[in-house]
Amino acid sequence: MRNLLAMALVVLLAACASSDRPKPAPLDVNVPLLGVRAAWTTSVGPVDFALDVRVVEGRAYLASTSGTVVALDAQTGADLWRVNLDSPLSAGVGSDGRFSAVVTRANELVVLDGAKVSWRQKLKALTLTAPLVAGGRVFALTSDRSVSAFDAENGHKLWQQQKNGEALVLGQAGLLTAVGDTLVVGFGNRVTGLNPLNGSTRWEVPVVNARGTNEVERLSDVVAGFSRDGSNLCVRAFQYAVACIDAGTGRLQWTKPANGSNGISGDSKMVYGSDSDGRLSAWNRKDGEKAWTLDRYRFRVLSAPLVAGRSLIVGDDSGNLHFLSKEDGAPVNRLLTDDSGLSVAPVLAGKTLLAVSRRGTVYAFRPE
């Protein structure tokens, strides 16, 4: 039943995104204050799921909706290997540099050892969150609010932990990461620290106290796309808040209202994110106080942002990559990829910036 609810919500959110929202203002003439040059392009195939591009030691791991999984040399764009699983994907890619993991729409967790499929395991529910591969284990978060751990070598199931919550679940990738020796998972609007060896709970903290007259209004799941500085972990609760947590102790440090749906980014001083209407904001990491707000991209559908050096980089659904100053949001350059749009957050692989369009073209740039 929860799978059906999650799928229904995916349709609901897509309908909202395509409704008659206000038109964005025309973009200003681009003044390239920051030099950025194109490095290479390649293709993985169309992407219409929440792709997580993993970068490990100069290698980028990507996948297409149809089930092509690729490892690229981030410096040159050359294929290191490419495998077609012949199964549409709902989540991926997780990788530790050796093992790579994706999940099919048939709820099958598929793990590759290099370019070879090593094992498959059937999961009990829909999975929209990229698996986490760490410490010789593969962790999978499913829409029934459960997380499972498997031995990366042989696929043996080690443990499963499930949490209760609202009947309706968000049709969007959730929080699944490791901080030190703690597995950090978003279960609804709570962030939980688990022992990765046995799944036992070390701490749990609610990010928000969601209020509403119905299940949709109370939907406040913690979404994928976080900012980490040491044990300080900052996250977004869907349509409600941005918050920072001490992932060592499970203490909520601060939470601030923010009506957004995408993940966030940050550095040691600031946290950045956009509201659902395209308004960009910067919060002080220490106390959550707002440093600046930018309305220039309102009513554009923005990706989660990326902090890279002195710049904040965000994509939009027209295929633009906007380079902004971290200090005040002032534009420093803008690049156009293709008209299929950018829904995947840009990622950094060393000094190479990677952006993936919905058409599946991978664009590599190098800021100068």
N, C-alpha and C positions, 0 to 999 in steps of 0.2 A: 504493500500500500504506500509506503514512504517513497519507493521508487517512482510510483505513478505521480505522487504529489510533487516530487522534485522535477520530473519531466514536465509536468503542467506548468510549473513556475518558470522553467526555461522559456516556454512559449509565451507566458505572460510578460516576462521581461523583454523579450524580443519585440513583442507587439508595442510595448511602451516606447522602446527606442525608435521605432519606425513611425510613430504617430506624428501629428502635425505640431512639432515643437517649434518655437521661434527660430527664425533663420539667424545664423551668426553674422556679425559684421564682417565686411570685406577685410582681408588681411592688409596690413600696411606694406608699402614697398620694402623689400628685404634689403637691409644694409649689413653686409657681412663683416662685422667687427672681429669675429673669430674665424680664422681660416680652417676649413674642413675640406679634405679631398676624398674622392671616391677611391676605394682600394680594389674591390672586386664584387662580382655578383654571381650567384648560382641559384638553383631552384631545388626545392624539396617536394613540390606539389601543393595544391590548395590546402589552406589551414582554416578550418571553421570551428575549432575547439580551443580551449584555454591552454595553448601550448606553453610549456615552461622550457625555455632554452637554457640548458645547463652548460657551463663552461668549466672545464677541469684541465689545468696545466696546458693552456693554449689550444685545447680541443673543444669544439662546440658540438653539442648533441641536440639534434632537432628531429621532428617527425611531422608527417603530413596526416591529414584526416584519413586518407585511404590506407595508411599503415606502413608507409615508407619511413624507416628510421635511418638517420644519417649521422656519421661522425665526420666533422670537417676540421681541417687545419685552419684555425682562425687567422693565421698570418696570410695565407695564400688563397683560401677558399677551396682548396683541393679536397676531394673525397679521401678520407682515410678508410672508410668502408661505408657501404650502403646496403640495406636489407629491406626487402618488401615482404611484409607479414601477410599480405592479402586479407587483412581484417581491418575494418574501419576502427579508428581509435577514439576514445573519450577522454584520455588523460595521458600525459607524458611530457617531457622525458625526465626521468631521474637517473643519475649516473654518478659513480665514484671514480670514473676513469677506466675501470675494467668492466664492471657489470652495468648494464643500462636496462631500465624498466619502463614499460608503458602498460596501459590498460585498454582493452578493446571494448567496443560497445556491447559485446556479449558478456561483459563483466569478467573477462579473463586477464589475469596479470601475466604478462609475458616478460621474461628476463633473458637478456642476451649477454653472453660472455664474449666480448669483442663483437665480431660480425656473425656469431653463431647463436641461434636460439638455444638456451641452456635448459630452461624449464618453463612450464605454464601451470598456473593455479587458478581455479575458478573462485571468484569472490561472490559473496552472498548478495551484494547490492551494487547499484550504480556507483561509478567512481569518476569524479571530475577533477580530482586533485592529483597532480603528478606524484608518483611514488618517490619516497626518499630512500636512497641507497647510501648506507653509512655503517661503519663498524662491522662489516661482514654480514649485514642484514638488509632486507628490503622491507620497508614499512608502507602499508597501503591504508589510506583513509577513505571510507565509503560513506554513502549518503544516509545510511542508517545510524550515523554517528558512532561508528566503530572503527578502531584501528587494529590492524593485524601485522604481525612480524613474521618474516620467513627467513630461513637460512639462505644467504645469497648463493652458496655453492650448489645446493641440491633442491631448494624449494620446500624443504620441510617446514611446516607451520610450527612456530615456536610458542606463540600466545595470541590472544585476542582480547581487547578491552572495549566495552561498549558503554555509552552514557545515555541517559534519558534526556529528553528535552521536548520542545514544541513538536507537534505532529508534522508541521510543514517545514521543509528544509530548503535551503537556498540552492538553486541550480547554478552554482558557481564554484570554482576551485577554492579550497579552504587552506587553513594554516597547518603546515606539517614541516617541521624543521628540527634541527638539533642545536642545543646550546650547551657546550661542554659535554658532560656525560648525561644530559637530560634530553629526552625526546619531548618536544613542545608541540602540542596539538590544539587546534581550535575545535571545541565541541559546542556548536551553537554559538552563544554569545560569551562562552567561557573559554579561557585559555588554561590548559592543564599541562603540568609537567609530569612525565611518566619515566619510570625506570626502564630503559630500553632492553634490559636483560629479561624482565619478566612481566612488564606492563603494569606494575603496581603504581598507584598514584602517589607522587611526592608532594604536589601542591596543586591547588586549583583556585582561580580567581575570576569572578565575573567582570567583564569589561564594561558592560552597561546594564542598567535595569530597564529593559524595554517595556514601554507602555503603549497600549493601543486597544482599539475596540474589536479587532479581529486578528487572525493569525498573520495576515500579510503585513499589517501595521506593526506587529510585534517582531517581525523577522529582523534579526540583528546578528546574524552569524559573522564570525570573524573570517575575513576573506584572505586569499593568497596575496602575497606582495607585502613584505615587511621590511623594516629597517633595524639592523642590529649594530650596536656598538658595545663590544664586550658582552656583559650579561644584560645590558639594557636592550630590551626588545620592544619596538613600537609597531602597533598593528592598527588595522581599521575594522570596526564593527559596522557591517552593512547598514547604510542609511541613518546611522546614529552617532558614531563617534570615532575619533582617533585617540589612541591611548598608548602609554608606555608602561612597561612592566619590568621589574627586576626578575629575570628568569632564573636567577640563582636561588631566590627565596620565595618567589611567587607573590611578591608584594606589588600591588597596583600603585604606581608612582603618580600618575595623573591621567585624567580623561577629559576630553574637550568635545563639545558637540560638533559634528561634521556630517553633512548629508551627502555621502558619496558611496560609490560602489566598487571602485578600483582600489588596488593596493597602493602602498606609499613607498617612499624612498627617503634617504637621509644620510647625514654624516655625523660627526661627533658633536656638532653644535645644533643642527636643525633637522626638522622632519618636514617633508613636502608631500602634498597630495592635492587631488582635485575633487570638487563636488560633482554631483550628477549633472549639473548644468554647465560644467566646464570652468567654473571659477577655481583658480589655483590659489593655494595658501601655503604659508610657511609657518611652522610652530617652533618655538624654542624647545630643544630637546630636554632641557633641565626641568622646566616647569609647565610647558604646554602653552605659554602665552604666545599670541600671534605676533609674528614679526612683520609680515606683509600679506596682502591679498591682491590678486590680479584678475580683472574682469575681461581682459583682452580676448580671451578664447571662449567666452561664454557661448553656450549652445553648440559648440563643437564637441563631438564625441572623442574624448581623450583617452589615451592609454595610461597605464600607471607610469609615473615619471622615473627617471634614472638620474642619479647624481654622478657626474664624471668630472673630476678636477674642480674647476671653478664654475662649471656649467650645470644647469638643470635641463634635461632633455626629455621631451614628451612628444609622442606621435598623435596624429588625429585620423579620423575616418576618411579624410580626403587624400591621405598619403603623405602629408607633410611631417617632417621632423623639425620641431621647434627647439632651438638652442637658446636658453635664457641665462641671465646672470643669477647665481644663487643668492646674491646679496639683496636684490630688489625685484627680480623677475623681468628686468629689462631685456628685450630681444637682442641677441648678438649674431644670429644667423638663422637661416631656414633652408631646408633641403626638401626636394620633392622626390618621392620614390615612385609609386604607381597609383593609379586611381582606384585600386581595389581597397585601399585604406590600410591603416596599421592598427590592429587591435591588440597585438602582443607588445608588451613593454620592451623597449630597447634594452640591450644588455651590453656589457663591456667585457671584452676578452683581451686582457693586457691593455694595449693602446689602441685596439681596434673596436669600433662601435658597430654592433650588429643590430639590424632591424629586419623584421620579417613581415611581408605583406600578406593579406588574406589570399592572394593569388599564389603564395608560396615562394616568392622570390626573396632570397636573402641578400640584403644590401650591406656591404661593409664600408665604413668610412673611418678616416683617421684625422681627428682634430689636430691642428698644428699649433 
